[in-house]
Amino acid sequence: MNVQIVKESKKICPLLREPLEECYCNSMSSQDIEKTIFFCSGSYNTCEIYICKMPVQVIMK
């Protein structure tokens, strides 16, 4: 994963303030750290958890 992309991103997942039980940031296992950084810090609109739980916002973008 390109860390520079994460640093340049200014968008943070709106679910991060009140994460869902299945969100990557809740488990933070070694398998989920990369996903947490990538999806929660800028690419949340491509996250399957976000897409499934927030379909109306994704469609409207």
N, CA, C and O atoms as a Maestro MAE file, in Angstrom:
{
 s_m_m2io_version
 :::
 2.0.0
}

f_m_ct {
 s_m_title
 :::
 protein
 m_atom[244] {
  # First column is atom index #
  i_m_mmod_type
  r_m_x_coord
  r_m_y_coord
  r_m_z_coord
  i_m_residue_number
  s_m_chain_name
  s_m_pdb_residue_name
  s_m_pdb_atom_name
  i_m_atomic_number
  :::
  1 25 0.846 -1.173 0.000 1 A "MET " " N  " 7
  2 3 0.000 0.000 0.000 1 A "MET " " CA " 6
  3 2 0.893 1.239 0.000 1 A "MET " " C  " 6
  4 15 1.951 1.261 0.629 1 A "MET " " O  " 8
  5 25 0.449 2.255 -0.711 2 A "ASN " " N  " 7
  6 3 1.193 3.493 -0.814 2 A "ASN " " CA " 6
  7 2 0.803 4.419 0.341 2 A "ASN " " C  " 6
  8 15 -0.306 4.954 0.370 2 A "ASN " " O  " 8
  9 25 1.717 4.602 1.286 3 A "VAL " " N  " 7
  10 3 1.448 5.437 2.460 3 A "VAL " " CA " 6
  11 2 1.223 6.884 2.061 3 A "VAL " " C  " 6
  12 15 0.465 7.592 2.723 3 A "VAL " " O  " 8
  13 25 1.866 7.338 0.994 4 A "GLN " " N  " 7
  14 3 1.707 8.722 0.529 4 A "GLN " " CA " 6
  15 2 0.255 9.013 0.174 4 A "GLN " " C  " 6
  16 15 -0.238 10.109 0.441 4 A "GLN " " O  " 8
  17 25 -0.430 8.053 -0.421 5 A "ILE " " N  " 7
  18 3 -1.844 8.235 -0.768 5 A "ILE " " CA " 6
  19 2 -2.659 8.504 0.492 5 A "ILE " " C  " 6
  20 15 -3.526 9.378 0.497 5 A "ILE " " O  " 8
  21 25 -2.388 7.764 1.552 6 A "VAL " " N  " 7
  22 3 -3.105 7.944 2.813 6 A "VAL " " CA " 6
  23 2 -2.794 9.317 3.401 6 A "VAL " " C  " 6
  24 15 -3.699 9.997 3.885 6 A "VAL " " O  " 8
  25 25 -1.532 9.733 3.368 7 A "LYS " " N  " 7
  26 3 -1.156 11.035 3.919 7 A "LYS " " CA " 6
  27 2 -1.828 12.182 3.164 7 A "LYS " " C  " 6
  28 15 -2.225 13.178 3.769 7 A "LYS " " O  " 8
  29 25 -1.953 12.043 1.855 8 A "GLU " " N  " 7
  30 3 -2.528 13.116 1.043 8 A "GLU " " CA " 6
  31 2 -4.048 13.163 1.141 8 A "GLU " " C  " 6
  32 15 -4.661 14.177 0.805 8 A "GLU " " O  " 8
  33 25 -4.647 12.094 1.591 9 A "SER " " N  " 7
  34 3 -6.099 12.030 1.668 9 A "SER " " CA " 6
  35 2 -6.600 12.887 2.827 9 A "SER " " C  " 6
  36 15 -6.045 12.852 3.926 9 A "SER " " O  " 8
  37 25 -7.642 13.645 2.571 10 A "LYS " " N  " 7
  38 3 -8.216 14.473 3.620 10 A "LYS " " CA " 6
  39 2 -9.573 13.944 4.062 10 A "LYS " " C  " 6
  40 15 -10.184 14.486 4.983 10 A "LYS " " O  " 8
  41 25 -10.040 12.897 3.416 11 A "LYS " " N  " 7
  42 3 -11.329 12.330 3.759 11 A "LYS " " CA " 6
  43 2 -11.133 11.172 4.729 11 A "LYS " " C  " 6
  44 15 -10.258 10.325 4.546 11 A "LYS " " O  " 8
  45 25 -11.948 11.156 5.742 12 A "ILE " " N  " 7
  46 3 -11.933 10.075 6.721 12 A "ILE " " CA " 6
  47 2 -13.330 9.471 6.750 12 A "ILE " " C  " 6
  48 15 -14.326 10.187 6.646 12 A "ILE " " O  " 8
  49 25 -13.397 8.179 6.889 13 A "CYS " " N  " 7
  50 3 -14.680 7.482 6.886 13 A "CYS " " CA " 6
  51 2 -15.618 8.074 7.938 13 A "CYS " " C  " 6
  52 15 -15.227 8.236 9.094 13 A "CYS " " O  " 8
  53 25 -16.843 8.395 7.547 14 A "PRO " " N  " 7
  54 3 -17.801 8.946 8.505 14 A "PRO " " CA " 6
  55 2 -18.179 7.945 9.597 14 A "PRO " " C  " 6
  56 15 -18.674 8.341 10.651 14 A "PRO " " O  " 8
  57 25 -17.952 6.670 9.356 15 A "LEU " " N  " 7
  58 3 -18.259 5.660 10.366 15 A "LEU " " CA " 6
  59 2 -17.188 5.585 11.445 15 A "LEU " " C  " 6
  60 15 -17.376 4.902 12.452 15 A "LEU " " O  " 8
  61 25 -16.077 6.272 11.253 16 A "LEU " " N  " 7
  62 3 -14.976 6.197 12.206 16 A "LEU " " CA " 6
  63 2 -15.349 6.782 13.567 16 A "LEU " " C  " 6
  64 15 -14.842 6.325 14.592 16 A "LEU " " O  " 8
  65 25 -16.208 7.762 13.591 17 A "ARG " " N  " 7
  66 3 -16.627 8.356 14.877 17 A "ARG " " CA " 6
  67 2 -17.438 7.369 15.706 17 A "ARG " " C  " 6
  68 15 -17.286 7.301 16.926 17 A "ARG " " O  " 8
  69 25 -18.286 6.616 15.049 18 A "GLU " " N  " 7
  70 3 -19.091 5.586 15.704 18 A "GLU " " CA " 6
  71 2 -19.028 4.323 14.840 18 A "GLU " " C  " 6
  72 15 -19.977 4.017 14.119 18 A "GLU " " O  " 8
  73 25 -17.924 3.600 14.912 19 A "PRO " " N  " 7
  74 3 -17.733 2.446 14.036 19 A "PRO " " CA " 6
  75 2 -18.748 1.341 14.296 19 A "PRO " " C  " 6
  76 15 -19.191 1.121 15.423 19 A "PRO " " O  " 8
  77 25 -19.095 0.667 13.233 20 A "LEU " " N  " 7
  78 3 -19.959 -0.487 13.338 20 A "LEU " " CA " 6
  79 2 -19.152 -1.655 13.898 20 A "LEU " " C  " 6
  80 15 -17.922 -1.647 13.859 20 A "LEU " " O  " 8
  81 25 -19.842 -2.636 14.407 21 A "GLU " " N  " 7
  82 3 -19.152 -3.786 14.987 21 A "GLU " " CA " 6
  83 2 -18.214 -4.458 13.982 21 A "GLU " " C  " 6
  84 15 -17.141 -4.934 14.353 21 A "GLU " " O  " 8
  85 25 -18.617 -4.496 12.714 22 A "GLU " " N  " 7
  86 3 -17.816 -5.175 11.701 22 A "GLU " " CA " 6
  87 2 -16.722 -4.308 11.075 22 A "GLU " " C  " 6
  88 15 -15.960 -4.803 10.246 22 A "GLU " " O  " 8
  89 25 -16.626 -3.058 11.440 23 A "CYS " " N  " 7
  90 3 -15.605 -2.174 10.877 23 A "CYS " " CA " 6
  91 2 -14.201 -2.673 11.209 23 A "CYS " " C  " 6
  92 15 -13.958 -3.213 12.288 23 A "CYS " " O  " 8
  93 25 -13.290 -2.485 10.270 24 A "TYR " " N  " 7
  94 3 -11.911 -2.932 10.446 24 A "TYR " " CA " 6
  95 2 -11.252 -2.281 11.658 24 A "TYR " " C  " 6
  96 15 -10.445 -2.918 12.335 24 A "TYR " " O  " 8
  97 25 -11.580 -1.044 11.936 25 A "CYS " " N  " 7
  98 3 -10.938 -0.337 13.047 25 A "CYS " " CA " 6
  99 2 -11.329 -0.904 14.405 25 A "CYS " " C  " 6
  100 15 -10.644 -0.649 15.395 25 A "CYS " " O  " 8
  101 25 -12.404 -1.659 14.472 26 A "ASN " " N  " 7
  102 3 -12.803 -2.268 15.741 26 A "ASN " " CA " 6
  103 2 -11.971 -3.488 16.096 26 A "ASN " " C  " 6
  104 15 -11.723 -3.740 17.275 26 A "ASN " " O  " 8
  105 25 -11.545 -4.235 15.121 27 A "SER " " N  " 7
  106 3 -10.804 -5.455 15.432 27 A "SER " " CA " 6
  107 2 -9.303 -5.196 15.542 27 A "SER " " C  " 6
  108 15 -8.637 -5.724 16.433 27 A "SER " " O  " 8
  109 25 -8.782 -4.384 14.636 28 A "MET " " N  " 7
  110 3 -7.368 -4.018 14.611 28 A "MET " " CA " 6
  111 2 -6.418 -5.201 14.825 28 A "MET " " C  " 6
  112 15 -5.378 -5.068 15.470 28 A "MET " " O  " 8
  113 25 -6.787 -6.337 14.283 29 A "SER " " N  " 7
  114 3 -5.863 -7.466 14.292 29 A "SER " " CA " 6
  115 2 -4.763 -7.167 13.283 29 A "SER " " C  " 6
  116 15 -4.871 -6.225 12.499 29 A "SER " " O  " 8
  117 25 -3.721 -7.958 13.305 30 A "SER " " N  " 7
  118 3 -2.623 -7.724 12.371 30 A "SER " " CA " 6
  119 2 -3.097 -7.838 10.924 30 A "SER " " C  " 6
  120 15 -2.504 -7.241 10.025 30 A "SER " " O  " 8
  121 25 -4.157 -8.599 10.700 31 A "GLN " " N  " 7
  122 3 -4.700 -8.755 9.354 31 A "GLN " " CA " 6
  123 2 -5.524 -7.541 8.926 31 A "GLN " " C  " 6
  124 15 -5.720 -7.319 7.731 31 A "GLN " " O  " 8
  125 25 -6.000 -6.764 9.875 32 A "ASP " " N  " 7
  126 3 -6.876 -5.644 9.559 32 A "ASP " " CA " 6
  127 2 -6.204 -4.278 9.596 32 A "ASP " " C  " 6
  128 15 -6.823 -3.289 9.203 32 A "ASP " " O  " 8
  129 25 -4.981 -4.192 10.045 33 A "ILE " " N  " 7
  130 3 -4.319 -2.889 10.160 33 A "ILE " " CA " 6
  131 2 -4.207 -2.203 8.801 33 A "ILE " " C  " 6
  132 15 -4.531 -1.022 8.680 33 A "ILE " " O  " 8
  133 25 -3.759 -2.919 7.790 34 A "GLU " " N  " 7
  134 3 -3.616 -2.307 6.462 34 A "GLU " " CA " 6
  135 2 -4.974 -1.870 5.917 34 A "GLU " " C  " 6
  136 15 -5.088 -0.799 5.321 34 A "GLU " " O  " 8
  137 25 -5.999 -2.690 6.117 35 A "LYS " " N  " 7
  138 3 -7.346 -2.332 5.660 35 A "LYS " " CA " 6
  139 2 -7.849 -1.103 6.409 35 A "LYS " " C  " 6
  140 15 -8.469 -0.223 5.812 35 A "LYS " " O  " 8
  141 25 -7.588 -1.039 7.701 36 A "THR " " N  " 7
  142 3 -8.018 0.107 8.501 36 A "THR " " CA " 6
  143 2 -7.385 1.387 7.977 36 A "THR " " C  " 6
  144 15 -8.073 2.389 7.778 36 A "THR " " O  " 8
  145 25 -6.088 1.356 7.754 37 A "ILE " " N  " 7
  146 3 -5.393 2.543 7.253 37 A "ILE " " CA " 6
  147 2 -5.922 2.928 5.877 37 A "ILE " " C  " 6
  148 15 -6.199 4.100 5.622 37 A "ILE " " O  " 8
  149 25 -6.061 1.967 5.008 38 A "PHE " " N  " 7
  150 3 -6.485 2.258 3.636 38 A "PHE " " CA " 6
  151 2 -7.935 2.721 3.568 38 A "PHE " " C  " 6
  152 15 -8.217 3.779 3.007 38 A "PHE " " O  " 8
  153 25 -8.855 1.947 4.129 39 A "PHE " " N  " 7
  154 3 -10.277 2.251 3.984 39 A "PHE " " CA " 6
  155 2 -10.748 3.374 4.912 39 A "PHE " " C  " 6
  156 15 -11.499 4.250 4.482 39 A "PHE " " O  " 8
  157 25 -10.327 3.363 6.150 40 A "CYS " " N  " 7
  158 3 -10.819 4.363 7.106 40 A "CYS " " CA " 6
  159 2 -10.189 5.734 6.894 40 A "CYS " " C  " 6
  160 15 -10.738 6.749 7.325 40 A "CYS " " O  " 8
  161 25 -9.050 5.761 6.239 41 A "SER " " N  " 7
  162 3 -8.327 7.019 6.052 41 A "SER " " CA " 6
  163 2 -8.369 7.532 4.628 41 A "SER " " C  " 6
  164 15 -7.386 8.098 4.150 41 A "SER " " O  " 8
  165 25 -9.462 7.352 3.954 42 A "GLY " " N  " 7
  166 3 -9.550 7.992 2.653 42 A "GLY " " CA " 6
  167 2 -10.244 7.218 1.561 42 A "GLY " " C  " 6
  168 15 -10.835 7.826 0.668 42 A "GLY " " O  " 8
  169 25 -10.199 5.926 1.594 43 A "SER " " N  " 7
  170 3 -10.808 5.142 0.528 43 A "SER " " CA " 6
  171 2 -12.085 4.450 0.993 43 A "SER " " C  " 6
  172 15 -12.449 3.383 0.498 43 A "SER " " O  " 8
  173 25 -12.750 5.075 1.947 44 A "TYR " " N  " 7
  174 3 -13.944 4.444 2.517 44 A "TYR " " CA " 6
  175 2 -15.043 4.215 1.493 44 A "TYR " " C  " 6
  176 15 -15.856 3.307 1.658 44 A "TYR " " O  " 8
  177 25 -15.083 5.014 0.447 45 A "ASN " " N  " 7
  178 3 -16.134 4.842 -0.565 45 A "ASN " " CA " 6
  179 2 -15.955 3.565 -1.378 45 A "ASN " " C  " 6
  180 15 -16.846 3.193 -2.142 45 A "ASN " " O  " 8
  181 25 -14.813 2.887 -1.226 46 A "THR " " N  " 7
  182 3 -14.603 1.597 -1.882 46 A "THR " " CA " 6
  183 2 -14.661 0.437 -0.891 46 A "THR " " C  " 6
  184 15 -14.503 -0.719 -1.282 46 A "THR " " O  " 8
  185 25 -14.883 0.729 0.363 47 A "CYS " " N  " 7
  186 3 -14.937 -0.288 1.426 47 A "CYS " " CA " 6
  187 2 -16.272 -1.035 1.347 47 A "CYS " " C  " 6
  188 15 -17.335 -0.416 1.308 47 A "CYS " " O  " 8
  189 25 -16.206 -2.356 1.324 48 A "GLU " " N  " 7
  190 3 -17.449 -3.129 1.209 48 A "GLU " " CA " 6
  191 2 -18.332 -2.976 2.441 48 A "GLU " " C  " 6
  192 15 -19.555 -3.061 2.325 48 A "GLU " " O  " 8
  193 25 -17.755 -2.754 3.608 49 A "ILE " " N  " 7
  194 3 -18.562 -2.522 4.815 49 A "ILE " " CA " 6
  195 2 -19.327 -1.211 4.667 49 A "ILE " " C  " 6
  196 15 -20.529 -1.158 4.930 49 A "ILE " " O  " 8
  197 25 -18.638 -0.162 4.250 50 A "TYR " " N  " 7
  198 3 -19.278 1.144 4.052 50 A "TYR " " CA " 6
  199 2 -20.357 1.069 2.977 50 A "TYR " " C  " 6
  200 15 -21.456 1.594 3.158 50 A "TYR " " O  " 8
  201 25 -20.050 0.423 1.870 51 A "ILE " " N  " 7
  202 3 -21.007 0.316 0.767 51 A "ILE " " CA " 6
  203 2 -22.265 -0.430 1.203 51 A "ILE " " C  " 6
  204 15 -23.374 -0.031 0.850 51 A "ILE " " O  " 8
  205 25 -22.102 -1.507 1.966 52 A "CYS " " N  " 7
  206 3 -23.262 -2.289 2.420 52 A "CYS " " CA " 6
  207 2 -24.099 -1.547 3.449 52 A "CYS " " C  " 6
  208 15 -25.326 -1.649 3.446 52 A "CYS " " O  " 8
  209 25 -23.448 -0.806 4.322 53 A "LYS " " N  " 7
  210 3 -24.162 -0.137 5.417 53 A "LYS " " CA " 6
  211 2 -24.637 1.264 5.062 53 A "LYS " " C  " 6
  212 15 -25.563 1.779 5.688 53 A "LYS " " O  " 8
  213 25 -24.016 1.884 4.070 54 A "MET " " N  " 7
  214 3 -24.361 3.256 3.702 54 A "MET " " CA " 6
  215 2 -24.681 3.356 2.216 54 A "MET " " C  " 6
  216 15 -24.162 4.253 1.551 54 A "MET " " O  " 8
  217 25 -25.513 2.475 1.667 55 A "PRO " " N  " 7
  218 3 -25.719 2.435 0.212 55 A "PRO " " CA " 6
  219 2 -26.301 3.716 -0.390 55 A "PRO " " C  " 6
  220 15 -25.969 4.059 -1.524 55 A "PRO " " O  " 8
  221 25 -27.142 4.412 0.324 56 A "VAL " " N  " 7
  222 3 -27.768 5.614 -0.223 56 A "VAL " " CA " 6
  223 2 -26.722 6.691 -0.455 56 A "VAL " " C  " 6
  224 15 -26.738 7.347 -1.496 56 A "VAL " " O  " 8
  225 25 -25.810 6.888 0.496 57 A "GLN " " N  " 7
  226 3 -24.772 7.906 0.342 57 A "GLN " " CA " 6
  227 2 -23.821 7.559 -0.783 57 A "GLN " " C  " 6
  228 15 -23.370 8.449 -1.504 57 A "GLN " " O  " 8
  229 25 -23.506 6.289 -0.948 58 A "VAL " " N  " 7
  230 3 -22.577 5.877 -1.999 58 A "VAL " " CA " 6
  231 2 -23.199 6.116 -3.367 58 A "VAL " " C  " 6
  232 15 -22.523 6.599 -4.275 58 A "VAL " " O  " 8
  233 25 -24.466 5.789 -3.527 59 A "ILE " " N  " 7
  234 3 -25.158 5.957 -4.801 59 A "ILE " " CA " 6
  235 2 -25.272 7.437 -5.157 59 A "ILE " " C  " 6
  236 15 -25.160 7.800 -6.328 59 A "ILE " " O  " 8
  237 25 -25.491 8.285 -4.171 60 A "MET " " N  " 7
  238 3 -25.724 9.701 -4.416 60 A "MET " " CA " 6
  239 2 -24.446 10.453 -4.764 60 A "MET " " C  " 6
  240 15 -24.523 11.572 -5.272 60 A "MET " " O  " 8
  241 25 -23.290 9.886 -4.512 61 A "LYS " " N  " 7
  242 3 -22.018 10.591 -4.763 61 A "LYS " " CA " 6
  243 2 -21.729 10.714 -6.207 61 A "LYS " " C  " 6
  244 15 -20.702 11.279 -6.585 61 A "LYS " " O  " 8
  :::
 }
 m_bond[243] {
  # First column is bond index #
  i_m_from
  i_m_to
  i_m_order
  :::
  1 1 2 1
  2 2 3 1
  3 3 4 2
  4 3 5 1
  5 5 6 1
  6 6 7 1
  7 7 8 2
  8 7 9 1
  9 9 10 1
  10 10 11 1
  11 11 12 2
  12 11 13 1
  13 13 14 1
  14 14 15 1
  15 15 16 2
  16 15 17 1
  17 17 18 1
  18 18 19 1
  19 19 20 2
  20 19 21 1
  21 21 22 1
  22 22 23 1
  23 23 24 2
  24 23 25 1
  25 25 26 1
  26 26 27 1
  27 27 28 2
  28 27 29 1
  29 29 30 1
  30 30 31 1
  31 31 32 2
  32 31 33 1
  33 33 34 1
  34 34 35 1
  35 35 36 2
  36 35 37 1
  37 37 38 1
  38 38 39 1
  39 39 40 2
  40 39 41 1
  41 41 42 1
  42 42 43 1
  43 43 44 2
  44 43 45 1
  45 45 46 1
  46 46 47 1
  47 47 48 2
  48 47 49 1
  49 49 50 1
  50 50 51 1
  51 51 52 2
  52 51 53 1
  53 53 54 1
  54 54 55 1
  55 55 56 2
  56 55 57 1
  57 57 58 1
  58 58 59 1
  59 59 60 2
  60 59 61 1
  61 61 62 1
  62 62 63 1
  63 63 64 2
  64 63 65 1
  65 65 66 1
  66 66 67 1
  67 67 68 2
  68 67 69 1
  69 69 70 1
  70 70 71 1
  71 71 72 2
  72 71 73 1
  73 73 74 1
  74 74 75 1
  75 75 76 2
  76 75 77 1
  77 77 78 1
  78 78 79 1
  79 79 80 2
  80 79 81 1
  81 81 82 1
  82 82 83 1
  83 83 84 2
  84 83 85 1
  85 85 86 1
  86 86 87 1
  87 87 88 2
  88 87 89 1
  89 89 90 1
  90 90 91 1
  91 91 92 2
  92 91 93 1
  93 93 94 1
  94 94 95 1
  95 95 96 2
  96 95 97 1
  97 97 98 1
  98 98 99 1
  99 99 100 2
  100 99 101 1
  101 101 102 1
  102 102 103 1
  103 103 104 2
  104 103 105 1
  105 105 106 1
  106 106 107 1
  107 107 108 2
  108 107 109 1
  109 109 110 1
  110 110 111 1
  111 111 112 2
  112 111 113 1
  113 113 114 1
  114 114 115 1
  115 115 116 2
  116 115 117 1
  117 117 118 1
  118 118 119 1
  119 119 120 2
  120 119 121 1
  121 121 122 1
  122 122 123 1
  123 123 124 2
  124 123 125 1
  125 125 126 1
  126 126 127 1
  127 127 128 2
  128 127 129 1
  129 129 130 1
  130 130 131 1
  131 131 132 2
  132 131 133 1
  133 133 134 1
  134 134 135 1
  135 135 136 2
  136 135 137 1
  137 137 138 1
  138 138 139 1
  139 139 140 2
  140 139 141 1
  141 141 142 1
  142 142 143 1
  143 143 144 2
  144 143 145 1
  145 145 146 1
  146 146 147 1
  147 147 148 2
  148 147 149 1
  149 149 150 1
  150 150 151 1
  151 151 152 2
  152 151 153 1
  153 153 154 1
  154 154 155 1
  155 155 156 2
  156 155 157 1
  157 157 158 1
  158 158 159 1
  159 159 160 2
  160 159 161 1
  161 161 162 1
  162 162 163 1
  163 163 164 2
  164 163 165 1
  165 165 166 1
  166 166 167 1
  167 167 168 2
  168 167 169 1
  169 169 170 1
  170 170 171 1
  171 171 172 2
  172 171 173 1
  173 173 174 1
  174 174 175 1
  175 175 176 2
  176 175 177 1
  177 177 178 1
  178 178 179 1
  179 179 180 2
  180 179 181 1
  181 181 182 1
  182 182 183 1
  183 183 184 2
  184 183 185 1
  185 185 186 1
  186 186 187 1
  187 187 188 2
  188 187 189 1
  189 189 190 1
  190 190 191 1
  191 191 192 2
  192 191 193 1
  193 193 194 1
  194 194 195 1
  195 195 196 2
  196 195 197 1
  197 197 198 1
  198 198 199 1
  199 199 200 2
  200 199 201 1
  201 201 202 1
  202 202 203 1
  203 203 204 2
  204 203 205 1
  205 205 206 1
  206 206 207 1
  207 207 208 2
  208 207 209 1
  209 209 210 1
  210 210 211 1
  211 211 212 2
  212 211 213 1
  213 213 214 1
  214 214 215 1
  215 215 216 2
  216 215 217 1
  217 217 218 1
  218 218 219 1
  219 219 220 2
  220 219 221 1
  221 221 222 1
  222 222 223 1
  223 223 224 2
  224 223 225 1
  225 225 226 1
  226 226 227 1
  227 227 228 2
  228 227 229 1
  229 229 230 1
  230 230 231 1
  231 231 232 2
  232 231 233 1
  233 233 234 1
  234 234 235 1
  235 235 236 2
  236 235 237 1
  237 237 238 1
  238 238 239 1
  239 239 240 2
  240 239 241 1
  241 241 242 1
  242 242 243 1
  243 243 244 2
  :::
 }
}
